[in-house]
């Protein structure tokens, strides 16, 4: 009897405890369950809180970055300060080009690579009458225009030296260091192709009537494709021909290694250039054409205009054209395109420039006493005058520019 009573009391306590748990669970909005169910619910709530915090934090960071970017894009400067100055430079006979974060400084007597603080990294001597240079990434070529000397360099110094058979008209270097040169042989012209050490890879003789006089040459990044623009007279019209030579396996079975070519009647093409991502551009007197292809380049986009083109400029990401404007307040109109041929912006402006170029993603315009900096969206960042005569102006870093004056060279920062 006593045992039976104890059993009944234990069962009563269990029922009462179970009922109390169920009541507490209902008050907390949860179904009654075991401890594992409670832990899973708490873990789920914790994960939701962490996710909400993470989303909030990311949103704050994105908003901050967007705000900073917008501020930087729209911010304009009204002055500049000189952070480095070199007054001993012979700026009359010396020229400067940006070379992968450093500066290539060359003259008739030699060349040197200097840092943005103007400290010398290396220097080489040569003798040229009229040196002209081309820089592409970490490689450079210096040619004695109308002479026969070619010197090839990279960031470590000289890699090759060439004495050409005929006088040099123009020389270009690829990002891989190979060099193409247009040579004037009198009645005929030659286009020679050299490796980084100066050894001859190929030579191509051209005639005025077939395929024409070579106006410009450009090389793909890997040096496999050579692009040449020719000009000849067909009937009474000036005609241009753009040819792509492939010096790899694909071109070995083609006549003269030409894998593709395009004729443009009544059009002058004075300048061509290889861009990034196996794209190249032909800058015409009526617009431009973009080509694409690593082995057999094809036309992919043509932009034409019936307005007179005053200036063209380009880099790996943008192509720009400037036209005369009939407005008295705005003397020029600028159109800037992506390298896919899409219009980025169009803008009227009234800056009396003599030189316009893309440098470090910015559009730089200057004359002998004034300079202007515009970003890739057409926002004017700086416009001002300088004391002295401007010889050259280009970007060398974030908000850092090299200003070459008749009195010396300054590294400046906009403020």
SULHUHU-V340761 format. One record per helix or strand of 2 or more residues. SS is the DSSP state (A for helix, B for strand). FROM is the first residue (numbers start at 1). TO is the last residue. If there is no record, write none. Layout:
ss: [SS;SS]
from: [FROM;FROM]
to: [TO;TO]
//
This chain:
ss: [A;A;B;B;B;B;B;B;B;B;B;B;B;B;B;B;B;B;A;A;B;B;B;B;B;B;B;B;B;B;B;B;B;B;B;B]
from: [2;35;80;95;102;110;120;131;139;149;157;167;179;188;200;213;225;237;249;255;258;271;279;287;298;309;318;332;343;355;362;370;380;390;400;408]
to: [27;74;86;99;107;114;125;136;145;154;163;173;185;194;207;219;234;246;251;257;265;274;284;292;304;314;324;338;349;359;366;374;385;397;405;414]
//
